[in-house]
Amino acid sequence: MSTAEEVEAFRDDLRTWLSANRPPPAPPSHDGAARIAHSKAWHRQLSAGGWLGLSWPAEYGGQERPPVFEAILNDELGAAGAPLLTSFSYLGRVLLTSGTEEQQRRYLPPMLAGTEFWCQGFSEPEAGSDLASLSTAARRDGGEWVVNGRKIWTSRAHHAEFCLLLCRTEPGSDRNRGLSFLVVPTSAPGVTIRQFALSTGAEEFAEVFFDDARVPVGNLVGTEGEAWPVAMAALEYERGPGDVGFVGILGHDLALMEQAGADVTDSFVRARIGRAYVLTEAVRRVCATSMAARLAGQPPGPEISVDKLFFTRARQEISRDFTDLVPGAQAGSEGKALRDYLYSRAVSVFGGTEQIQRNIVAQRVLGMPR
């Protein structure tokens, strides 16, 4: 357990480092390759500065600190308007908890250093929020797995070296039974990646096709057919606003709203900004409660869906207020306010839809019947 003084010293050191090492502005959203290169360079810069893998084991390049330090890192990145981290953290958790020692030594250090990047092969055209209905399958053929299927909404797949693939490895299995994790190199024969653009112009997502793609049997992560609880644990890390830096983003956007020309002498404007502050503080306090449980030794569980729901509402309302209140905010596809507003509509979908989060809270947190 770290003392309050150690935590505050870490935050002060991080702020000092960020003020001296902020990356240049990100390229335009329509220049997907340049934006990804910018993100990768920032990851490597953070890693070289000693700011990544804070809670990871030292043998893989980590610092073995309590998880509160990673929450502070994400909070400060958002507050500084710096790029957020790639998805390495919660994908790395799968390898940390379920990978073999050989897999951990092979994959975790370059993942942390930013020399190899990963994507998450979860969602499918017919299995988005209902992830348990996925149909991408892998069958054993001697010393290899042969993979067939299709994934969609796969972030940065076209710039990743590896895909952590959730697939069905038991023929005839149903729902969350018979699922396994495989490490699939994106360069493997039979893997085809097709990127597509969003309404913002960003080219962040891609479809990934597997046509008799072959990977070694040793690329199985964890126990064959029992990947479901591991996948749920990874999603719970992904859904936590404190874990992925979204808390700091809200505070940063509030400051921008006040600085960008909103007339705070108008009572209507003051009321909107005041509500935005209340929403931001609500998210911050909910996340603080979750982090306190983490520090007490409890990994994130289904209650993290509450955090996700609070953040969804705050993110969408603050983005809407920004475009309503700031003169010229809606002009131009490259304007931050409009781009953030368009992207905010996806917050209620990615990581599991708002409806799914409410079901999780009702059934798994409150114990209500289906």
C-alpha positions, -999 to 999 in steps of 0.1 A, spaced: 0 0 0 14 34 -10 11 64 12 -8 96 2 25 114 0 38 88 -25 7 91 -46 8 128 -47 45 128 -55 38 105 -84 11 128 -97 34 158 -94 62 140 -112 38 129 -140 24 164 -145 59 178 -147 69 152 -173 37 157 -193 43 195 -194 78 189 -209 69 159 -232 35 166 -247 34 152 -282 25 174 -312 -11 177 -321 -26 145 -337 -29 145 -375 -63 150 -391 -88 123 -384 -90 113 -421 -53 105 -421 -56 72 -403 -20 59 -409 -5 91 -396 -28 91 -365 -19 55 -357 18 63 -361 13 93 -338 -4 70 -312 24 44 -314 51 70 -310 33 84 -279 31 49 -264 68 43 -269 76 78 -254 55 69 -223 72 36 -220 106 51 -223 97 76 -196 87 48 -172 50 55 -171 36 22 -184 30 -12 -169 29 4 -134 11 -25 -118 27 -52 -140 54 -77 -127 89 -63 -128 101 -93 -148 81 -81 -178 91 -45 -175 65 -34 -149 69 -16 -116 46 -37 -93 28 -6 -80 -8 -6 -67 -35 0 -94 -42 35 -82 -11 47 -100 -25 35 -134 -57 53 -126 -38 85 -119 -18 80 -152 -50 78 -172 -66 106 -153 -37 130 -160 -34 120 -196 -70 129 -202 -67 162 -181 -37 172 -201 -54 165 -234 -27 140 -243 -35 109 -263 -49 80 -243 -32 47 -242 -38 19 -267 -57 -12 -256 -26 -30 -245 -35 -27 -208 -66 -48 -206 -54 -72 -234 -22 -77 -214 -43 -87 -184 -54 -118 -203 -19 -129 -208 -9 -119 -173 -37 -140 -157 -40 -169 -182 -9 -170 -204 19 -195 -200 52 -183 -187 66 -187 -222 38 -166 -237 42 -139 -210 80 -136 -216 75 -136 -254 46 -111 -257 44 -88 -226 77 -69 -228 73 -58 -265 36 -51 -258 47 -28 -230 75 -12 -249 53 -4 -279 74 -24 -304 45 -48 -310 8 -38 -310 -23 -59 -305 -60 -57 -314 -90 -74 -297 -109 -100 -318 -143 -100 -300 -172 -85 -318 -188 -101 -349 -215 -89 -373 -240 -112 -356 -224 -111 -321 -218 -76 -308 -233 -70 -274 -244 -106 -274 -208 -118 -275 -217 -153 -264 -233 -160 -297 -200 -156 -316 -194 -181 -344 -158 -177 -354 -143 -211 -349 -110 -229 -347 -105 -266 -351 -74 -287 -343 -54 -301 -373 -23 -318 -359 -1 -292 -344 -22 -262 -356 -55 -245 -351 -74 -237 -383 -95 -206 -379 -125 -195 -399 -148 -166 -393 -151 -128 -393 -147 -101 -367 -158 -65 -370 -154 -31 -351 -118 -43 -344 -99 -12 -333 -66 -6 -351 -65 -41 -365 -48 -29 -397 -19 -16 -376 -15 -45 -352 9 -73 -353 -13 -97 -332 -49 -103 -326 -61 -117 -293 -89 -138 -308 -120 -151 -289 -133 -181 -309 -152 -213 -306 -130 -244 -303 -156 -270 -294 -178 -279 -323 -215 -278 -314 -209 -258 -282 -234 -232 -273 -233 -197 -259 -204 -191 -235 -193 -227 -235 -165 -240 -256 -148 -206 -262 -110 -202 -262 -84 -174 -267 -58 -177 -295 -29 -154 -303 -32 -149 -341 -5 -129 -360 -23 -105 -384 3 -114 -410 -7 -151 -410 -19 -165 -443 -56 -165 -444 -60 -133 -424 -75 -104 -443 -81 -70 -428 -103 -43 -443 -105 -9 -426 -135 15 -429 -141 51 -420 -164 65 -393 -187 96 -396 -158 117 -381 -135 106 -410 -114 85 -386 -102 51 -399 -99 35 -365 -119 3 -371 -116 -27 -394 -131 -60 -403 -109 -91 -399 -116 -122 -420 -101 -156 -412 -101 -181 -441 -84 -213 -430 -59 -192 -411 -34 -215 -393 -17 -208 -360 4 -232 -337 -14 -251 -310 9 -234 -285 -9 -201 -293 -38 -211 -271 -41 -188 -241 -55 -204 -210 -76 -235 -208 -92 -247 -240 -130 -241 -240 -130 -220 -208 -122 -185 -220 -155 -169 -211 -147 -157 -176 -113 -144 -187 -130 -125 -215 -155 -110 -191 -127 -99 -168 -109 -82 -197 -141 -64 -206 -146 -52 -170 -111 -35 -172 -121 -20 -206 -153 -6 -192 -138 12 -163 -135 50 -170 -108 52 -143 -88 25 -160 -89 38 -196 -86 75 -189 -120 88 -196 -124 106 -162 -96 131 -171 -112 137 -205 -144 150 -189 -124 176 -168 -103 186 -198 -134 192 -220 -151 212 -192 -120 235 -191 -121 238 -229 -158 247 -229 -152 276 -205 -122 288 -224 -136 286 -259 -161 314 -257 -192 303 -239 -210 332 -224 -208 323 -187 -227 355 -178 -258 340 -193 -279 321 -167 -288 293 -192 -252 288 -201 -241 288 -164 -268 261 -157 -255 239 -185 -219 242 -174 -229 236 -138 -247 204 -148 -216 193 -167 -196 198 -135 -220 178 -115 -219 149 -140 -181 150 -141 -179 149 -103 -204 120 -102 -183 100 -125 -152 108 -105 -167 97 -73 -182 65 -87 -147 56 -101 -131 64 -68 -154 39 -51 -144 13 -76 -107 21 -72 -110 18 -34 -124 -17 -38 -94 -25 -62 -69 -13 -36 -86 -36 -11 -78 -65 -33 -110 -69 -53 -106 -71 -91 -132 -52 -112 -165 -70 -113 -199 -65 -128 -204 -33 -108 -180 -16 -132 -210 -14 -155 -223 13 -132 -192 34 -139 -197 28 -176 -233 40 -174 -224 72 -155 -196 80 -180 -218 74 -210 -243 99 -198 -217 125 -188 -197 121 -221 -227 125 -243 -243 154 -225 -210 174 -221 -202 168 -258 -237 181 -268 -234 211 -245 -200 220 -261 -215 221 -296 -245 240 -283 -227 266 -263 -194 274 -280 -197 297 -311 -185 280 -342 -181 246 -325 -201 228 -352 -181 242 -381 -158 219 -400 -153 182 -397 -119 187 -381 -133 208 -352 -127 190 -319 -162 198 -305 -181 183 -335 -157 154 -338 -161 146 -301 -199 149 -303 -201 124 -332 -177 100 -314 -196 104 -281 -226 87 -297 -206 55 -298 -199 55 -261 -233 39 -254 -223 10 -277 -186 2 -274 -176 -22 -246 -212 -34 -245 -243 -14 -252 -261 7 -225 -289 -19 -225 -264 -47 -218 -248 -27 -190 -282 -22 -174 -289 -59 -176 -256 -66 -160 -264 -42 -131 -299 -56 -127 -290 -93 -128 -254 -96 -115 -252 -67 -91 -288 -63 -78 -297 -100 -82 -329 -93 -101 -345 -122 -121 -341 -122 -159 
